[in-house]
Amino acid sequence: MSPFDPSIADAACSAPMQRTARADAEWPGIEPRRARAIALAVGACALVALCVTFGPALWSFFSNGEAVQTWIASQGPLAPLAMAGSICAQVVIAVLPGEPLELAAGYLFGFWGGTALCLIGELVGTLVVTALVKTFGMRAALLFFSREKIESVTWLRDSKRLEAVMFIVFLIPGTPKDVLTYAAGLTDCPTARIAAITTVARIPSVVTSTLAAGFAAQGNWTLTIAVVIATGVLVAVGAIAYRRLHANGNA
């Protein structure tokens, strides 16, 4: 027999292929929907671990506008990505404050750049939140809010004109947009529509923050104070309007 027998080589090569074929038959491919659910579950677990491990530090960082500005500015060319990513994280980890981030965006990137980065980050964050809630239901919302808090806005999903009401409550300054974002995911509204509606409705709230911070960065304190006062008035009016809308929804 020659040193190299083709029949032996063929047998050696075919054996692993046969084992692989049997393995494929025993372990069929995971359905795309189930794969997405697994990926979201892993992401949710990682999010919980992140909150438990770094919760206090994250709260301290996100609450400190100066610290946020310093860190974002230190990222160099990646600063816009860091800014949008931070805003996205704040939307997902809903207990973190968002106002310092919007102010930092306006101060560092100006009115137009800051507004664009805020809206991009909030859009992506809303898509993530909605995907989590539509996959895991109330369990996802309960990661950050009590059941009572979620049930206090169930009138949102029971509304006959859901999308119009959703737009209005997100448009009103001073409304609890963090819990509303999670509550919106519990409705029958498609994920893409929720993200589009809430992002557009957030524009006035974002604009007031980035405009004030942009004027402050330019040293124009007169306009800065004017915007802050106007924002305060809008928030007060919005709070009253939201309470009335809430009362009508529960009636």
C-alpha positions in Angstrom: 0.0 0.0 0.0 1.3 3.5 -0.9 2.1 6.0 1.9 -0.9 8.0 1.0 -4.2 6.1 0.4 -6.9 8.3 -1.0 -9.7 6.1 0.4 -8.4 6.6 3.9 -8.2 10.4 3.5 -11.8 10.5 2.1 -13.0 8.5 5.1 -11.2 10.7 7.5 -12.7 13.9 5.9 -16.2 12.5 5.7 -16.4 11.5 9.3 -16.3 15.0 10.8 -18.8 16.2 8.1 -21.2 13.4 9.1 -20.9 14.4 12.7 -21.5 18.0 11.9 -24.6 17.0 9.8 -26.0 15.0 12.8 -25.3 17.9 15.1 -27.1 20.3 12.9 -30.1 17.9 12.8 -30.1 17.6 16.6 -29.5 21.3 17.2 -31.6 23.2 14.6 -30.9 26.9 14.1 -32.5 29.3 16.6 -35.5 31.2 15.2 -34.7 34.9 14.6 -37.4 36.0 17.1 -36.1 33.8 19.8 -32.5 34.9 19.1 -33.6 38.5 19.5 -35.3 37.6 22.8 -32.1 35.9 24.0 -30.0 39.0 23.0 -32.4 41.3 24.8 -32.4 39.1 27.9 -28.6 39.1 28.0 -28.7 42.9 27.5 -31.3 43.3 30.3 -29.1 41.2 32.7 -26.1 43.3 31.8 -28.1 46.4 32.4 -29.2 45.3 35.9 -25.6 44.3 36.7 -24.4 47.7 35.6 -27.0 49.5 37.7 -26.2 47.4 40.8 -22.5 47.7 40.5 -22.1 51.3 39.3 -25.5 52.8 40.3 -24.3 55.4 42.8 -21.3 56.4 40.7 -23.5 56.7 37.6 -26.0 58.9 39.5 -23.3 61.1 40.8 -21.7 61.5 37.3 -25.0 62.1 35.4 -26.1 64.6 38.1 -22.9 66.6 37.7 -23.1 68.7 34.6 -19.5 69.9 34.9 -18.2 66.4 35.2 -20.2 65.3 32.2 -18.8 68.2 30.1 -15.2 67.4 31.2 -15.5 63.7 30.3 -17.3 64.3 27.0 -14.7 67.0 26.0 -11.8 64.6 26.8 -13.0 62.1 24.2 -11.6 64.1 21.3 -13.0 63.1 17.9 -15.3 60.6 19.7 -16.9 63.3 21.8 -20.2 63.5 19.7 -20.5 59.7 19.9 -19.9 59.8 23.6 -22.5 62.5 24.0 -25.2 60.6 22.1 -24.3 57.4 23.8 -24.6 59.0 27.2 -28.1 60.3 26.4 -29.1 56.9 25.1 -27.9 55.3 28.3 -29.9 57.9 30.4 -33.1 57.0 28.5 -32.6 53.3 29.1 -31.5 53.6 32.7 -34.5 55.8 33.4 -33.6 56.7 37.0 -30.6 58.8 35.9 -31.2 62.6 35.4 -31.2 63.8 31.8 -31.2 67.6 32.2 -27.4 67.9 32.9 -26.7 65.9 29.7 -28.9 68.2 27.5 -27.2 71.2 29.0 -23.8 69.7 28.4 -24.7 69.0 24.8 -25.7 72.6 24.2 -22.7 74.0 25.9 -20.2 71.7 24.1 -21.7 71.5 20.7 -23.8 74.6 20.4 -27.6 74.8 19.8 -27.8 72.9 16.5 -25.2 70.2 17.2 -26.3 69.7 20.8 -30.0 69.4 19.8 -29.2 66.9 17.0 -27.1 64.7 19.4 -29.8 64.8 22.1 -32.5 63.7 19.6 -30.3 60.9 18.1 -29.4 59.6 21.6 -33.1 59.7 22.7 -34.3 58.1 19.5 -31.9 55.1 20.0 -32.6 54.9 23.7 -36.4 54.8 23.1 -36.0 52.0 20.5 -34.0 50.0 23.1 -36.6 50.7 25.9 -39.5 49.8 23.6 -37.9 46.6 22.4 -37.2 45.5 26.0 -40.7 46.3 27.2 -42.4 44.6 24.2 -40.3 41.5 24.8 -40.4 41.2 28.5 -43.5 43.2 29.3 -44.1 44.7 32.8 -41.0 42.9 34.1 -38.7 45.3 32.1 -40.5 48.4 33.4 -40.3 47.1 37.0 -36.5 47.2 36.8 -36.7 51.0 37.4 -40.3 51.8 38.5 -42.7 50.5 41.0 -45.9 48.8 39.8 -47.9 51.7 41.3 -45.8 54.2 39.2 -46.5 52.3 36.0 -50.2 51.8 36.7 -50.5 55.5 37.4 -50.1 56.1 33.6 -52.0 53.1 32.3 -54.6 55.7 31.0 -52.0 56.3 28.3 -52.4 52.8 26.8 -56.2 52.8 27.3 -56.7 55.9 25.3 -58.7 55.6 22.1 -56.5 58.1 20.5 -53.3 56.7 21.7 -50.8 58.3 19.3 -52.2 61.8 19.7 -52.3 61.5 23.5 -48.7 60.1 23.5 -47.5 63.0 21.4 -49.2 65.6 23.6 -47.8 64.2 26.9 -44.3 64.1 25.5 -44.7 67.6 24.1 -45.7 69.1 27.4 -42.6 70.3 29.4 -42.2 68.9 32.8 -44.0 65.6 32.2 -42.4 62.4 33.6 -41.0 61.3 30.3 -38.9 58.5 31.8 -41.8 56.4 33.1 -43.9 57.4 30.0 -41.3 55.9 27.7 -41.6 52.6 29.4 -45.4 52.8 29.6 -45.5 53.5 25.9 -43.9 50.2 25.3 -46.7 48.5 27.0 -49.2 49.7 24.4 -50.0 48.2 21.0 -48.3 51.0 19.1 -45.4 49.7 16.9 -41.9 50.3 18.2 -40.9 52.5 15.3 -44.0 54.7 15.7 -43.4 55.1 19.4 -39.8 56.1 18.8 -40.7 58.6 16.0 -43.6 60.2 18.0 -41.8 60.6 21.2 -38.6 61.9 19.6 -40.4 64.6 17.7 -42.4 65.5 20.7 -39.3 65.9 22.8 -37.9 68.7 20.6 -39.3 71.6 22.6 -37.9 70.3 25.9 -34.5 69.6 24.3 -34.4 73.0 22.5 -34.9 74.9 25.7 -32.0 73.2 27.4 -29.5 73.3 24.5 -30.5 76.9 23.7 -29.9 78.1 27.2 -26.6 76.2 27.4 -25.5 77.5 24.0 -26.1 81.1 25.0 -24.2 80.5 28.2 -21.2 79.1 26.3 -21.2 82.3 24.2 -21.3 84.4 27.4 -24.7 85.8 26.5 -26.2 85.7 30.0 -29.2 88.0 29.2 -30.6 85.5 26.7 -29.6 82.6 28.9 -31.6 84.0 31.8 -34.5 84.8 29.4 -34.6 81.2 28.2 -34.4 79.8 31.7 -37.3 82.0 32.8 -39.4 81.0 29.8 -38.6 77.3 30.4 -39.7 77.7 34.0 -43.0 79.2 32.9 -43.5 76.4 30.3 -42.8 73.7 32.9 -45.3 75.2 35.3 -48.0 75.4 32.6 -47.1 71.9 31.4 -47.4 70.5 34.9 -50.9 71.9 35.3 -51.9 70.6 31.8 -50.5 67.2 32.5 -52.3 66.9 35.8 -55.6 67.8 34.1 -54.9 65.3 31.3 -54.0 62.6 33.9 -57.2 63.3 35.8 -59.3 63.1 32.6 -57.6 59.9 31.6 -58.4 58.3 35.0 -62.0 59.6 35.0 
